[in-house]
Amino acid sequence: MTMPASTDNSPFGLLGRTLGHSWSPRIHATFGSTPYALFEREPEEVADFVAHGNWQGINVTIPYKRVAAELADETSERVARLGVSNTLVRRADGKIFADNTDVLGFAWMLERFLREKAQLPTDVLRGRKALVLGSGGACQAVRAALEDVGCHVVVISRTGDETYATLTDRHADAVLLVNTTPVGMYPHCPASPISEEAIAGLTKLVGVLDVVYNPERTGLCMAAERMGLPCESGLAMLVSQAFFASQLFQGRDLDESLVQQVENDIRRQTRNIILIGMPGGGKTTAGRRLARLIGRPFVDLDDSFTVDHGLSPAECIRTQGEQAFRKLETQTAQIAASRSSLVIACGGGIVTQPRNYPILHQNGTIVMLDRPLDELMKSETGDRPLSQSKGVKRLAEERMPLYRSWADIVLPCTGSAAGDAQALQELLQL
């Protein structure tokens, strides 16, 4: 997806106070509501912009969703019920219509999640209990969508009658858990609003959802994964609410398959490609080649370690010991892997620390470069203290099972860095 031009004269756009980087322009480019601009306005400027701005349809984000509903001439039932709007449309007669496509977006995500991931009918929630974490703005839309399918919703917040302290004691019968808090959002990832032990105490759960969409796999979702629970983070909600908004903007029905297309495009473009494997396996050379092929930044974690900590990995191991090195290596990995759209080459021992797996997994596809052992044994160990002290064969015995268990893809090395990079580009459809 290419980014459309963004000007204050665009007919479509996103209204907010501080927008920074937003995926909305490229999402709406696919849906056909373009040009699409980012309209940053201070609170005192909002009313005049809504009344007199040169726009046809706008999405509205925090902190202006409530005032958007108040400024509209007409509202949907959803806006009347919630008192907030994320979508405004200027009609032919000049009147402003307000809707809330966040409700529609979560409902769309929920129905697909139950059907495809949980493999359950939507009516499984009728008369059953869902826990919604957080009582902020996102909670309102999620709660409305859940109540529309007959679910009994309990909102959990830090204060009040229903808090995190009493979650498992009172609500072990809940069948769905939904996070609407920003906990775990980039760059504070992979944090989770509740512990894995608390999730385990909800013994009737059929699924876990998170409205956070960056990183792709939130801390909450990865905890659910480890427990074998179906889970999904919020990209589908983001894209589908934009889909319904774009239909309103253009006054026509769109092909629903576009939602999945946009989701797939965003994942391909933003998901890190993370290379793991034995020392001497070609991760750095293949990674650099791949990054050039697909136009992405390349990060070698060993080089980043040196920049972050003022000494090379080899020097750190020699002077401070392997345990100290591994702790610092995790810090470096966490910084790099929380970002997106990178090609990252990891040190050979990254897999020896289980804590590193969720750090890499949260926003990446993990690829093992599998070079035959006899070729590894012929290669130079270079400035690699562990390879020199233990030997390549022993390291392979310790690490090969870990590489394979962590990898989403195992790529047999082709014999050259250029060949490995080309194979990965084709395999990942980049």
ChimeraX attribute file (.defattr): number of C-alpha atoms within 10 A of each C-alpha:
attribute: neighborCount
match mode: 1-to-1
recipient: residues
	/A:1	13
	/A:2	9
	/A:3	14
	/A:4	15
	/A:5	11
	/A:6	16
	/A:7	14
	/A:8	15
	/A:9	14
	/A:10	21
	/A:11	19
	/A:12	29
	/A:13	26
	/A:14	21
	/A:15	27
	/A:16	21
	/A:17	19
	/A:18	14
	/A:19	14
	/A:20	8
	/A:21	8
	/A:22	10
	/A:23	11
	/A:24	18
	/A:25	25
	/A:26	20
	/A:27	29
	/A:28	24
	/A:29	18
	/A:30	17
	/A:31	23
	/A:32	16
	/A:33	25
	/A:34	22
	/A:35	19
	/A:36	28
	/A:37	22
	/A:38	24
	/A:39	24
	/A:40	16
	/A:41	16
	/A:42	12
	/A:43	12
	/A:44	8
	/A:45	11
	/A:46	21
	/A:47	15
	/A:48	10
	/A:49	14
	/A:50	19
	/A:51	15
	/A:52	9
	/A:53	14
	/A:54	14
	/A:55	20
	/A:56	19
	/A:57	26
	/A:58	26
	/A:59	28
	/A:60	24
	/A:61	19
	/A:62	14
	/A:63	15
	/A:64	20
	/A:65	22
	/A:66	18
	/A:67	17
	/A:68	27
	/A:69	27
	/A:70	18
	/A:71	19
	/A:72	19
	/A:73	12
	/A:74	17
	/A:75	21
	/A:76	13
	/A:77	12
	/A:78	20
	/A:79	24
	/A:80	16
	/A:81	11
	/A:82	17
	/A:83	17
	/A:84	24
	/A:85	30
	/A:86	26
	/A:87	29
	/A:88	30
	/A:89	25
	/A:90	22
	/A:91	13
	/A:92	8
	/A:93	6
	/A:94	11
	/A:95	13
	/A:96	21
	/A:97	21
	/A:98	29
	/A:99	27
	/A:100	28
	/A:101	26
	/A:102	27
	/A:103	25
	/A:104	23
	/A:105	24
	/A:106	27
	/A:107	22
	/A:108	17
	/A:109	23
	/A:110	20
	/A:111	17
	/A:112	17
	/A:113	22
	/A:114	20
	/A:115	13
	/A:116	12
	/A:117	15
	/A:118	16
	/A:119	12
	/A:120	15
	/A:121	13
	/A:122	15
	/A:123	13
	/A:124	14
	/A:125	21
	/A:126	14
	/A:127	13
	/A:128	15
	/A:129	22
	/A:130	25
	/A:131	22
	/A:132	25
	/A:133	23
	/A:134	22
	/A:135	17
	/A:136	12
	/A:137	17
	/A:138	19
	/A:139	21
	/A:140	20
	/A:141	25
	/A:142	24
	/A:143	24
	/A:144	21
	/A:145	21
	/A:146	21
	/A:147	16
	/A:148	13
	/A:149	16
	/A:150	17
	/A:151	22
	/A:152	17
	/A:153	20
	/A:154	17
	/A:155	19
	/A:156	21
	/A:157	18
	/A:158	12
	/A:159	10
	/A:160	8
	/A:161	10
	/A:162	15
	/A:163	15
	/A:164	17
	/A:165	13
	/A:166	11
	/A:167	21
	/A:168	17
	/A:169	12
	/A:170	12
	/A:171	18
	/A:172	17
	/A:173	17
	/A:174	23
	/A:175	20
	/A:176	20
	/A:177	23
	/A:178	23
	/A:179	28
	/A:180	25
	/A:181	21
	/A:182	18
	/A:183	20
	/A:184	23
	/A:185	21
	/A:186	18
	/A:187	13
	/A:188	15
	/A:189	23
	/A:190	25
	/A:191	17
	/A:192	20
	/A:193	16
	/A:194	16
	/A:195	13
	/A:196	16
	/A:197	10
	/A:198	15
	/A:199	20
	/A:200	15
	/A:201	16
	/A:202	20
	/A:203	14
	/A:204	14
	/A:205	19
	/A:206	21
	/A:207	22
	/A:208	25
	/A:209	24
	/A:210	26
	/A:211	24
	/A:212	24
	/A:213	19
	/A:214	21
	/A:215	27
	/A:216	23
	/A:217	28
	/A:218	31
	/A:219	27
	/A:220	28
	/A:221	25
	/A:222	22
	/A:223	23
	/A:224	20
	/A:225	15
	/A:226	9
	/A:227	12
	/A:228	11
	/A:229	18
	/A:230	19
	/A:231	24
	/A:232	27
	/A:233	25
	/A:234	22
	/A:235	21
	/A:236	23
	/A:237	26
	/A:238	23
	/A:239	27
	/A:240	26
	/A:241	24
	/A:242	25
	/A:243	28
	/A:244	23
	/A:245	28
	/A:246	29
	/A:247	16
	/A:248	20
	/A:249	23
	/A:250	17
	/A:251	11
	/A:252	8
	/A:253	11
	/A:254	15
	/A:255	9
	/A:256	12
	/A:257	8
	/A:258	16
	/A:259	23
	/A:260	13
	/A:261	12
	/A:262	23
	/A:263	17
	/A:264	11
	/A:265	14
	/A:266	18
	/A:267	16
	/A:268	17
	/A:269	15
	/A:270	18
	/A:271	21
	/A:272	25
	/A:273	27
	/A:274	24
	/A:275	29
	/A:276	28
	/A:277	28
	/A:278	26
	/A:279	24
	/A:280	22
	/A:281	23
	/A:282	22
	/A:283	28
	/A:284	24
	/A:285	17
	/A:286	23
	/A:287	28
	/A:288	21
	/A:289	20
	/A:290	26
	/A:291	20
	/A:292	13
	/A:293	14
	/A:294	14
	/A:295	13
	/A:296	18
	/A:297	15
	/A:298	19
	/A:299	20
	/A:300	20
	/A:301	23
	/A:302	20
	/A:303	16
	/A:304	18
	/A:305	22
	/A:306	17
	/A:307	12
	/A:308	15
	/A:309	14
	/A:310	11
	/A:311	14
	/A:312	18
	/A:313	25
	/A:314	18
	/A:315	16
	/A:316	20
	/A:317	18
	/A:318	13
	/A:319	12
	/A:320	11
	/A:321	12
	/A:322	16
	/A:323	11
	/A:324	12
	/A:325	19
	/A:326	19
	/A:327	11
	/A:328	17
	/A:329	25
	/A:330	17
	/A:331	15
	/A:332	20
	/A:333	22
	/A:334	19
	/A:335	14
	/A:336	19
	/A:337	28
	/A:338	23
	/A:339	19
	/A:340	21
	/A:341	21
	/A:342	23
	/A:343	30
	/A:344	27
	/A:345	25
	/A:346	25
	/A:347	23
	/A:348	23
	/A:349	19
	/A:350	23
	/A:351	20
	/A:352	14
	/A:353	13
	/A:354	11
	/A:355	11
	/A:356	18
	/A:357	15
	/A:358	20
	/A:359	22
	/A:360	25
	/A:361	24
	/A:362	23
	/A:363	27
	/A:364	29
	/A:365	20
	/A:366	22
	/A:367	22
	/A:368	25
	/A:369	25
	/A:370	20
	/A:371	19
	/A:372	13
	/A:373	14
	/A:374	10
	/A:375	11
	/A:376	18
	/A:377	14
	/A:378	10
	/A:379	13
	/A:380	12
	/A:381	16
	/A:382	10
	/A:383	12
	/A:384	16
	/A:385	16
	/A:386	18
	/A:387	21
	/A:388	12
	/A:389	10
	/A:390	11
	/A:391	13
	/A:392	22
	/A:393	14
	/A:394	11
	/A:395	17
	/A:396	20
	/A:397	10
	/A:398	13
	/A:399	18
	/A:400	15
	/A:401	11
	/A:402	18
	/A:403	25
	/A:404	18
	/A:405	12
	/A:406	20
	/A:407	20
	/A:408	15
	/A:409	17
	/A:410	18
	/A:411	17
	/A:412	13
	/A:413	19
	/A:414	15
	/A:415	12
	/A:416	12
	/A:417	20
	/A:418	17
	/A:419	15
	/A:420	22
	/A:421	24
	/A:422	17
	/A:423	17
	/A:424	20
	/A:425	15
	/A:426	9
	/A:427	11
	/A:428	11
	/A:429	8
	/A:430	13
